[in-house]
């Protein structure tokens, strides 16, 4: 990792309490708007695609195109973020997403929406996702002093989990009123995000300074992650957790449905899970104070493995969706602490000229893990059945935890010293 920093934007972040930091609050509101759009789309878009095309395959293809476009754009997005004005990129990427859903609204209004149009929107919104996400992470650093960055990121975890509770329900309610209403809501959320991004300081001088430095190549962010044993272990740990976590989503749906639960009960179960993630945001400071980073990662594996196994106990059939929701809610409690850990161990240790590429490389690797999860779950369900599949995922978590525990470099990893925590 390098220690030389390029200049920041034209002014340093003002050392105010976060509640009085207007730039941060505006950015937070914009992020909430974007997060609500994403979560409303999780429910509204598949239902809309099914209504328009009457094909479950097309609904699945929409998600596949979105994920594939985001993966393909991940590495180039990092290089763009490191060379050009990040404020402008955030505004433009959010406006593009708002415009893409605006075209859906027009097509619905004139009853001309087709498969090609839907897949085009999937490709555009997927391709802009890593640019928007990376720019937002970088924007937060430009409006918050280094000493407050962990608190700011914790508040963003609260925002994300709150949106995951409210967004899907809101998307369903709006769709029940009219199929155009959730599309309006999604486009409005991205438009709010774009408008709030104007609060970010100008990045012109810093972007010029970054372009003046040797670029290191488009893959330099990925090289940084793989070069350090601790960073490599951290990313692999969370990628494996994402594989298991996204596999569990499908497994829990099947378990609830096999037990006679309705679609509404499936939704309620995942609402409970989101509440667990929201509660976990309050534990970030506590876990970081009492656990070294390596032990936090090891604890995540063991905790997730033990609780996953609890999904298979016979009591689950009697208690139904409440049991599945409560167990997974407990399982995700440490997750916000792990996400902030990645920022501390990786993003704060990287030169600003490479930070965009490092952030998008991290997002891309985590996305790959999440994308493989449903495939793993499908194989396990097909050839083993729901309960053995749950136990197999639990075994993956526990085996990975034992492996991490056996590595001294992980066990002894320390938090960075305060003077190096944020360049």
C-alpha positions as CSV (number, residue, x, y, z in Angstrom):
1,X,0.0,0.0,0.0
2,X,1.2,3.5,-0.7
3,X,1.4,6.3,1.8
4,X,1.6,9.3,-0.6
5,X,-1.8,11.0,-1.0
6,X,-3.0,13.1,-3.8
7,X,-4.7,16.4,-2.8
8,X,-8.3,16.3,-1.6
9,X,-11.1,18.3,-3.0
10,X,-10.8,22.1,-2.7
11,X,-11.4,22.1,1.0
12,X,-11.0,19.6,3.9
13,X,-14.2,18.3,5.5
14,X,-15.3,20.5,8.4
15,X,-15.0,18.8,11.8
16,X,-18.7,19.2,12.9
17,X,-20.9,16.6,14.6
18,X,-22.5,14.4,11.9
19,X,-26.0,15.6,12.7
20,X,-24.8,19.2,11.9
21,X,-22.8,18.3,8.8
22,X,-25.1,19.4,6.1
23,X,-23.1,17.9,3.3
24,X,-23.1,14.5,5.0
25,X,-26.8,14.7,5.8
26,X,-27.6,15.6,2.2
27,X,-25.5,12.7,0.9
28,X,-27.1,10.4,3.4
29,X,-30.6,11.4,2.2
30,X,-29.6,10.9,-1.4
31,X,-28.2,7.5,-0.5
32,X,-31.5,6.6,1.3
33,X,-33.3,7.6,-1.9
34,X,-31.1,5.3,-4.0
35,X,-31.4,2.5,-1.5
36,X,-35.2,2.7,-1.4
37,X,-35.2,2.6,-5.3
38,X,-33.1,-0.6,-5.3
39,X,-35.3,-2.3,-2.7
40,X,-38.6,-1.2,-4.2
41,X,-37.3,-2.7,-7.5
42,X,-36.6,-6.0,-5.9
43,X,-40.3,-6.6,-5.6
44,X,-41.9,-4.4,-8.2
45,X,-39.7,-5.2,-11.2
46,X,-40.0,-9.0,-11.2
47,X,-43.8,-8.7,-10.8
48,X,-43.9,-6.1,-13.6
49,X,-41.8,-8.3,-15.9
50,X,-44.1,-11.3,-15.2
51,X,-47.2,-9.2,-15.9
52,X,-45.8,-7.9,-19.2
53,X,-44.1,-11.0,-20.6
54,X,-46.0,-13.8,-18.7
55,X,-42.6,-15.5,-18.5
56,X,-40.7,-16.5,-15.4
57,X,-37.7,-17.0,-17.6
58,X,-37.6,-13.4,-18.7
59,X,-38.0,-12.3,-15.1
60,X,-34.9,-14.4,-14.2
61,X,-33.1,-13.1,-17.3
62,X,-33.7,-9.5,-16.2
63,X,-31.9,-10.2,-12.9
64,X,-29.1,-12.1,-14.8
65,X,-28.5,-9.2,-17.2
66,X,-28.4,-6.7,-14.4
67,X,-25.8,-8.7,-12.4
68,X,-23.7,-9.5,-15.5
69,X,-23.7,-5.8,-16.5
70,X,-22.6,-4.8,-13.0
71,X,-19.9,-7.3,-13.0
72,X,-18.6,-6.4,-16.4
73,X,-18.6,-2.6,-15.5
74,X,-16.9,-3.1,-12.1
75,X,-13.2,-2.8,-13.1
76,X,-13.6,-0.1,-15.7
77,X,-15.8,1.9,-13.3
78,X,-12.9,2.0,-10.8
79,X,-10.5,3.4,-13.4
80,X,-13.0,6.1,-14.4
81,X,-13.5,7.1,-10.7
82,X,-9.8,7.5,-10.2
83,X,-9.4,9.7,-13.3
84,X,-12.4,11.9,-13.5
85,X,-14.5,14.2,-11.3
86,X,-16.2,11.9,-8.8
87,X,-19.0,14.4,-7.9
88,X,-20.0,14.6,-11.6
89,X,-19.8,10.9,-12.0
90,X,-22.2,10.3,-9.0
91,X,-24.7,12.8,-10.3
92,X,-24.6,11.5,-13.9
93,X,-24.9,7.8,-12.9
94,X,-27.9,8.5,-10.7
95,X,-29.5,10.6,-13.4
96,X,-29.0,7.8,-15.9
97,X,-30.7,5.3,-13.6
98,X,-33.6,7.7,-13.1
99,X,-33.9,8.2,-16.9
100,X,-33.8,4.5,-17.5
101,X,-36.8,3.9,-15.3
102,X,-38.4,7.0,-16.7
103,X,-38.4,5.3,-20.1
104,X,-40.2,2.3,-18.5
105,X,-42.9,4.7,-17.2
106,X,-43.4,6.2,-20.7
107,X,-43.6,2.7,-22.3
108,X,-46.2,1.6,-19.7
109,X,-48.2,4.8,-20.2
110,X,-48.4,4.1,-23.9
111,X,-48.7,0.3,-23.5
112,X,-45.6,-0.3,-25.6
113,X,-43.3,-2.0,-23.1
114,X,-41.5,-5.1,-24.5
115,X,-38.8,-7.6,-23.6
116,X,-36.0,-5.8,-25.4
117,X,-36.8,-2.6,-23.6
118,X,-36.8,-4.3,-20.2
119,X,-33.5,-6.0,-20.8
120,X,-32.0,-2.7,-22.0
121,X,-33.0,-1.1,-18.8
122,X,-31.5,-4.0,-16.9
123,X,-28.2,-3.6,-18.7
124,X,-28.1,0.2,-18.2
125,X,-28.9,0.1,-14.5
126,X,-26.6,-2.8,-13.9
127,X,-23.7,-1.1,-15.7
128,X,-24.1,2.2,-13.7
129,X,-24.4,0.4,-10.4
130,X,-20.7,0.0,-9.6
131,X,-20.0,3.6,-10.7
132,X,-22.7,4.9,-8.5
133,X,-21.8,2.8,-5.5
134,X,-18.1,3.5,-5.7
135,X,-18.7,7.3,-6.2
136,X,-20.9,7.4,-3.1
137,X,-18.3,5.6,-0.9
138,X,-15.7,8.2,-2.1
139,X,-18.1,11.1,-1.7
140,X,-18.6,10.2,2.0
141,X,-14.9,10.5,2.6
142,X,-14.9,14.0,1.0
143,X,-17.6,15.4,3.4
144,X,-16.6,13.6,6.7
145,X,-13.4,14.1,8.7
146,X,-11.3,10.9,9.1
147,X,-12.0,10.7,12.9
148,X,-15.8,10.5,12.1
149,X,-15.6,8.1,9.2
150,X,-16.5,5.0,11.1
151,X,-19.5,6.7,12.7
152,X,-20.6,7.9,9.3
153,X,-20.3,4.4,7.8
154,X,-22.3,3.0,10.7
155,X,-25.1,5.4,9.9
156,X,-25.0,4.3,6.3
157,X,-25.4,0.7,7.5
158,X,-28.5,1.9,9.4
159,X,-29.7,3.5,6.2
160,X,-29.2,0.4,4.1
161,X,-31.0,-2.0,6.5
162,X,-33.8,0.5,7.0
163,X,-34.3,0.7,3.2
164,X,-34.3,-3.1,3.0
165,X,-37.2,-3.2,5.5
166,X,-39.3,-0.5,4.0
167,X,-38.5,-0.7,0.3
168,X,-39.9,-4.1,-0.7
169,X,-43.1,-3.5,1.2
170,X,-43.5,-0.1,-0.3
171,X,-42.8,-1.5,-3.8
172,X,-45.5,-4.1,-3.4
173,X,-48.0,-1.6,-2.0
174,X,-47.4,0.9,-4.8
175,X,-47.8,-1.9,-7.4
176,X,-51.1,-2.9,-5.9
177,X,-52.3,0.6,-6.6
178,X,-51.1,0.8,-10.2
179,X,-48.2,-0.8,-12.0
180,X,-46.8,2.7,-12.9
181,X,-46.6,3.9,-9.2
182,X,-43.5,1.8,-8.2
183,X,-41.7,2.9,-11.4
184,X,-42.4,6.5,-10.5
185,X,-41.1,5.9,-7.0
186,X,-37.9,4.2,-8.2
187,X,-37.1,7.0,-10.7
188,X,-37.9,9.6,-8.0
189,X,-35.5,7.9,-5.6
190,X,-32.6,8.0,-8.1
191,X,-33.5,11.6,-9.0
192,X,-33.4,12.6,-5.3
193,X,-30.0,10.9,-5.0
194,X,-28.7,12.9,-8.0
195,X,-29.9,16.2,-6.6
196,X,-28.4,15.5,-3.2
197,X,-25.1,14.7,-4.7
198,X,-24.7,18.4,-5.6
199,X,-23.7,18.8,-1.9
200,X,-20.5,16.9,-2.5
201,X,-17.4,19.3,-2.7
202,X,-15.9,19.9,-6.2
203,X,-13.4,17.3,-7.1
204,X,-11.7,19.1,-10.0
205,X,-8.2,19.7,-8.5
206,X,-8.0,16.3,-6.9
207,X,-9.0,14.6,-10.1
208,X,-6.4,16.5,-12.1
209,X,-3.8,15.5,-9.5
210,X,-4.8,11.8,-9.7
211,X,-4.5,11.8,-13.5
212,X,-1.0,13.3,-13.2
213,X,0.1,10.2,-11.2
214,X,1.1,6.9,-12.8
215,X,-2.2,5.0,-13.1
216,X,-0.9,1.5,-12.3
217,X,-3.3,-0.1,-14.7
218,X,-7.0,-0.9,-14.6
219,X,-6.4,-4.0,-12.4
220,X,-4.2,-2.3,-9.8
221,X,-7.1,-2.2,-7.3
222,X,-7.5,-6.0,-7.6
223,X,-3.7,-6.4,-7.2
224,X,-3.8,-4.5,-4.0
225,X,-6.4,-6.8,-2.6
226,X,-4.5,-9.9,-3.5
227,X,-1.1,-8.7,-2.5
228,X,-1.7,-8.5,1.2
229,X,-2.5,-11.7,3.1
230,X,-4.9,-9.9,5.5
231,X,-6.8,-8.1,2.8
232,X,-6.9,-11.2,0.7
233,X,-8.3,-13.2,3.6
234,X,-10.9,-10.5,4.4
235,X,-12.2,-10.4,0.9
236,X,-12.4,-14.2,0.6
237,X,-14.1,-14.3,4.0
238,X,-16.9,-12.0,2.9
239,X,-17.2,-13.5,-0.5
240,X,-17.8,-16.9,1.1
241,X,-20.2,-15.4,3.5
242,X,-22.0,-13.8,0.5
243,X,-22.2,-17.2,-1.3
244,X,-23.7,-18.8,1.8
245,X,-25.9,-15.8,2.6
246,X,-27.5,-15.6,-0.9
247,X,-27.8,-19.4,-0.9
248,X,-29.7,-19.2,2.4
249,X,-32.1,-16.7,1.0
250,X,-33.4,-19.3,-1.5
251,X,-33.2,-22.2,1.0
252,X,-35.3,-20.3,3.5
253,X,-37.9,-19.6,0.9
254,X,-38.1,-23.3,0.1
255,X,-38.2,-24.3,3.8
256,X,-41.1,-21.9,4.5
257,X,-43.1,-22.9,1.5
258,X,-42.5,-26.7,2.2
259,X,-43.8,-26.0,5.7
260,X,-47.1,-24.6,4.3
261,X,-46.1,-20.9,4.6
262,X,-47.5,-18.3,2.2
263,X,-45.6,-15.8,0.0
264,X,-46.6,-13.1,2.6
265,X,-44.9,-15.1,5.4
266,X,-41.8,-15.4,3.3
267,X,-41.8,-11.6,3.0
268,X,-42.3,-11.3,6.8
269,X,-39.4,-13.6,7.5
270,X,-37.0,-11.4,5.5
271,X,-38.4,-8.3,7.1
272,X,-37.3,-9.8,10.4
273,X,-33.9,-10.5,8.9
274,X,-33.5,-6.9,7.9
275,X,-34.4,-5.8,11.5
276,X,-31.5,-7.9,12.6
277,X,-29.1,-6.1,10.2
278,X,-30.4,-2.8,11.5
279,X,-29.8,-3.9,15.1
280,X,-26.3,-5.1,14.1
281,X,-25.4,-1.5,13.1
282,X,-25.6,-0.6,16.7
283,X,-23.0,-3.2,17.6
284,X,-20.2,-2.0,15.2
285,X,-18.3,0.1,17.8
286,X,-18.6,-2.6,20.5
287,X,-17.4,-5.4,18.2
288,X,-14.5,-3.3,16.9
289,X,-13.4,-2.4,20.4
290,X,-13.4,-5.9,21.7
291,X,-12.3,-8.0,18.7
292,X,-9.2,-7.8,16.5
293,X,-10.1,-7.8,12.8
294,X,-9.0,-11.3,12.2
295,X,-11.0,-12.7,15.2
296,X,-14.0,-10.7,14.0
297,X,-13.9,-12.5,10.6
298,X,-13.4,-15.9,12.3
299,X,-16.2,-15.2,14.7
300,X,-18.4,-14.3,11.7
301,X,-17.8,-17.7,10.1
302,X,-18.5,-19.7,13.3
303,X,-21.5,-17.6,14.3
304,X,-23.1,-17.9,10.8
305,X,-22.3,-21.7,10.7
306,X,-23.9,-22.4,14.1
307,X,-27.0,-20.4,13.5
308,X,-27.4,-21.8,10.0
309,X,-27.5,-25.3,11.4
310,X,-30.4,-24.1,13.7
311,X,-32.5,-23.6,10.6
312,X,-32.7,-27.4,10.2
313,X,-34.0,-28.3,13.7
314,X,-37.5,-30.0,13.8
315,X,-38.8,-27.1,15.9
316,X,-38.6,-24.9,12.8
317,X,-41.6,-26.6,11.2
318,X,-43.8,-25.8,14.2
319,X,-42.7,-22.2,14.6
320,X,-42.7,-21.5,10.8
321,X,-41.5,-18.2,9.3
322,X,-40.9,-16.7,12.8
323,X,-38.1,-19.2,13.5
324,X,-36.4,-18.8,10.1
325,X,-36.6,-15.0,10.3
326,X,-35.3,-14.8,13.9
327,X,-32.4,-17.2,13.3
328,X,-31.2,-15.3,10.2
329,X,-31.7,-12.0,12.0
330,X,-29.3,-13.2,14.7
331,X,-26.9,-14.5,12.0
332,X,-26.6,-11.1,10.3
333,X,-26.0,-9.1,13.6
334,X,-22.2,-9.0,13.0
335,X,-22.4,-8.2,9.3
336,X,-22.4,-4.3,9.6
337,X,-19.3,-4.6,11.7
338,X,-17.7,-6.7,8.9
339,X,-18.6,-4.2,6.2
340,X,-17.1,-1.3,8.2
341,X,-14.0,-3.5,8.8
342,X,-13.4,-3.7,5.1
343,X,-13.4,0.1,4.9
344,X,-10.9,0.3,7.7
345,X,-8.6,-2.4,6.5
346,X,-8.7,-1.6,2.8
347,X,-10.1,1.7,1.6
348,X,-8.4,3.9,4.2
349,X,-5.0,2.3,3.6
350,X,-5.0,3.0,-0.2
351,X,-3.7,6.1,-2.0
352,X,-6.5,8.2,-3.3
353,X,-5.2,7.8,-6.8
354,X,-6.1,4.0,-6.6
355,X,-9.0,4.1,-4.2
356,X,-11.7,4.1,-6.8
357,X,-10.3,0.9,-8.4
358,X,-9.8,-0.7,-5.0
359,X,-13.4,0.0,-4.0
360,X,-14.9,-1.3,-7.2
361,X,-12.7,-4.4,-7.2
362,X,-13.9,-5.1,-3.7
363,X,-17.6,-4.6,-4.7
364,X,-17.0,-6.8,-7.8
365,X,-15.6,-9.7,-5.7
366,X,-18.4,-9.5,-3.2
367,X,-20.9,-9.4,-6.0
368,X,-19.5,-12.6,-7.5
369,X,-19.9,-14.4,-4.2
370,X,-23.6,-13.3,-4.0
371,X,-24.2,-14.3,-7.6
372,X,-22.9,-17.9,-7.0
373,X,-25.1,-18.4,-3.9
374,X,-28.5,-19.2,-5.7
375,X,-26.7,-21.6,-8.1
376,X,-25.1,-23.4,-5.1
377,X,-28.5,-23.5,-3.4
378,X,-30.2,-24.9,-6.5
379,X,-27.7,-27.7,-6.8
380,X,-28.0,-28.6,-3.2
381,X,-31.8,-28.5,-3.3
382,X,-31.9,-30.6,-6.5
383,X,-29.5,-33.4,-5.3
384,X,-29.8,-33.3,-1.5
385,X,-33.0,-31.7,-0.3
386,X,-33.7,-28.6,1.9
387,X,-32.5,-29.8,5.3
388,X,-29.2,-31.4,4.0
389,X,-28.7,-28.3,1.9
390,X,-28.9,-26.1,5.0
391,X,-26.5,-28.3,6.9
392,X,-24.1,-28.2,3.9
393,X,-24.1,-24.4,3.9
394,X,-23.5,-24.5,7.7
395,X,-20.6,-26.8,7.1
396,X,-19.1,-24.5,4.5
397,X,-19.2,-21.6,7.1
398,X,-17.7,-23.7,9.9
399,X,-15.0,-25.2,7.7
400,X,-14.0,-21.8,6.5
401,X,-13.9,-20.6,10.1
402,X,-11.6,-23.4,11.1
403,X,-9.3,-22.7,8.2
404,X,-9.1,-19.0,9.0
405,X,-8.4,-19.9,12.7
406,X,-5.5,-22.0,11.5
407,X,-3.8,-19.1,9.8
408,X,-1.6,-17.0,12.1
409,X,-1.7,-14.0,9.8
410,X,-5.5,-13.8,10.3
411,X,-5.5,-14.6,14.0
412,X,-2.9,-11.9,14.8
413,X,-4.2,-9.1,12.4
414,X,-4.4,-5.8,14.1
415,X,-6.4,-2.6,13.5
416,X,-4.4,0.1,11.7
417,X,-2.9,2.8,14.0
418,X,-5.0,6.0,14.1
419,X,-2.4,8.1,12.1
420,X,-2.6,5.6,9.3
421,X,-6.3,4.9,9.4
422,X,-7.2,7.4,6.9
423,X,-4.8,9.0,4.4
